[in-house]
Amino acid sequence: MLLLDKPLCQLDLLTHMELQDVILRILDKEKITTMIITHDPHEAVYMSDHICILTNGHHAKVGEIIEVDFERPRAREEIVEAELFYEYRSRLLAFLDDCEAKKQACKKQAMA
């Protein structure tokens, strides 16, 4: 198993996208089970077959798992033009927004 913990976060956008494609080609060729940790919803949808979204905080747990239904090998141009790409991304962002709203509500309760 290969674990990649935010491997591309320090790169400029073009290099970031190029290396995403390089990683995907290697993984497709070698058939390596891989876990990629990222804070980038676009990257999560583009690179993943399953997205495991964690809740906030020290006691984070699996909040939702999204099955990403794009064929491999992946072609960035096709995927980012697909309506399904934006549906997955919106679902992921909505979950994260909901987590943040719950976190803020808990802070307000604690201060009251």
C-alpha positions as CSV (number, residue, x, y, z in Angstrom):
1,M,0.0,0.0,0.0
2,L,1.2,3.5,-0.9
3,L,0.3,6.4,1.4
4,L,0.6,9.9,0.0
5,D,0.0,12.6,2.7
6,K,-0.6,15.9,0.8
7,P,2.3,15.1,-1.6
8,L,1.7,18.0,-4.0
9,C,0.5,20.8,-1.7
10,Q,3.7,22.9,-1.9
11,L,3.8,23.0,-5.7
12,D,2.6,25.6,-8.2
13,L,-0.7,24.7,-10.0
14,L,0.8,23.5,-13.3
15,T,3.4,21.3,-11.7
16,H,0.7,20.0,-9.3
17,M,-1.5,19.0,-12.1
18,E,1.3,17.4,-14.1
19,L,2.4,15.3,-11.1
20,Q,-1.2,14.2,-10.4
21,D,-1.3,12.8,-13.9
22,V,2.2,11.2,-13.4
23,I,1.0,9.6,-10.2
24,L,-2.2,8.3,-11.8
25,R,-0.3,6.8,-14.7
26,I,2.1,5.0,-12.3
27,L,-0.8,3.7,-10.1
28,D,-2.7,2.5,-13.2
29,K,0.3,0.7,-14.5
30,E,1.5,-0.8,-11.2
31,K,-2.0,-1.5,-9.7
32,I,-0.9,-0.2,-6.3
33,T,-3.5,0.3,-3.6
34,T,-3.0,4.0,-2.6
35,M,-4.4,6.3,0.0
36,I,-4.0,10.0,-0.8
37,I,-4.6,12.5,2.0
38,T,-5.6,15.9,0.6
39,H,-7.5,19.1,1.5
40,D,-8.1,19.8,-2.2
41,P,-11.7,18.7,-3.2
42,H,-10.7,18.9,-6.9
43,E,-7.8,16.6,-6.4
44,A,-9.8,14.2,-4.3
45,V,-12.5,13.8,-7.0
46,Y,-10.0,13.7,-9.9
47,M,-7.6,11.1,-8.4
48,S,-9.9,8.9,-6.3
49,D,-12.1,5.9,-6.7
50,H,-13.4,6.4,-3.2
51,I,-13.4,9.5,-1.1
52,C,-13.5,9.1,2.7
53,I,-14.4,12.4,4.2
54,L,-13.6,12.9,7.9
55,T,-15.4,15.1,10.3
56,N,-13.6,17.9,12.1
57,G,-11.6,18.0,15.3
58,H,-9.5,15.8,17.5
59,H,-12.2,13.1,17.6
60,A,-12.6,13.0,13.8
61,K,-14.3,10.0,12.3
62,V,-15.5,8.9,8.9
63,G,-18.4,11.1,8.0
64,E,-19.1,10.0,4.5
65,I,-17.7,7.8,1.8
66,I,-18.2,8.9,-1.8
67,E,-17.8,6.3,-4.6
68,V,-16.3,8.1,-7.6
69,D,-17.5,6.5,-10.9
70,F,-14.9,7.6,-13.5
71,E,-13.1,5.1,-15.6
72,R,-9.4,4.6,-15.6
73,P,-7.1,5.6,-17.1
74,R,-8.4,9.2,-16.4
75,A,-8.3,12.0,-18.9
76,R,-8.4,15.3,-17.0
77,E,-10.1,17.2,-19.9
78,E,-13.0,14.7,-20.0
79,I,-13.4,14.5,-16.2
80,V,-13.3,18.3,-15.4
81,E,-15.9,18.8,-18.2
82,A,-18.2,16.2,-16.8
83,E,-21.3,17.3,-14.9
84,L,-20.7,14.4,-12.5
85,F,-17.3,15.8,-11.5
86,Y,-19.0,18.9,-10.2
87,E,-21.7,16.9,-8.5
88,Y,-19.1,15.0,-6.6
89,R,-17.2,18.1,-5.8
90,S,-20.4,19.9,-4.6
91,R,-21.3,17.0,-2.4
92,L,-17.9,17.0,-0.8
93,L,-17.9,20.8,-0.2
94,A,-21.5,20.6,1.2
95,F,-20.3,18.0,3.7
96,L,-17.4,20.1,4.7
97,D,-19.5,23.3,5.0
98,D,-22.0,21.3,7.2
99,C,-19.1,20.2,9.5
100,E,-17.9,23.7,9.8
101,A,-21.4,25.0,10.7
102,K,-21.7,22.3,13.4
103,K,-18.2,23.2,14.7
104,Q,-19.2,26.9,14.9
105,A,-22.5,26.0,16.6
106,C,-20.7,24.0,19.3
107,K,-18.3,26.9,19.9
108,K,-21.3,29.3,20.4
109,Q,-22.9,26.8,22.9
110,A,-19.7,26.4,24.8
111,M,-19.3,30.2,25.2
112,A,-22.9,30.7,26.3
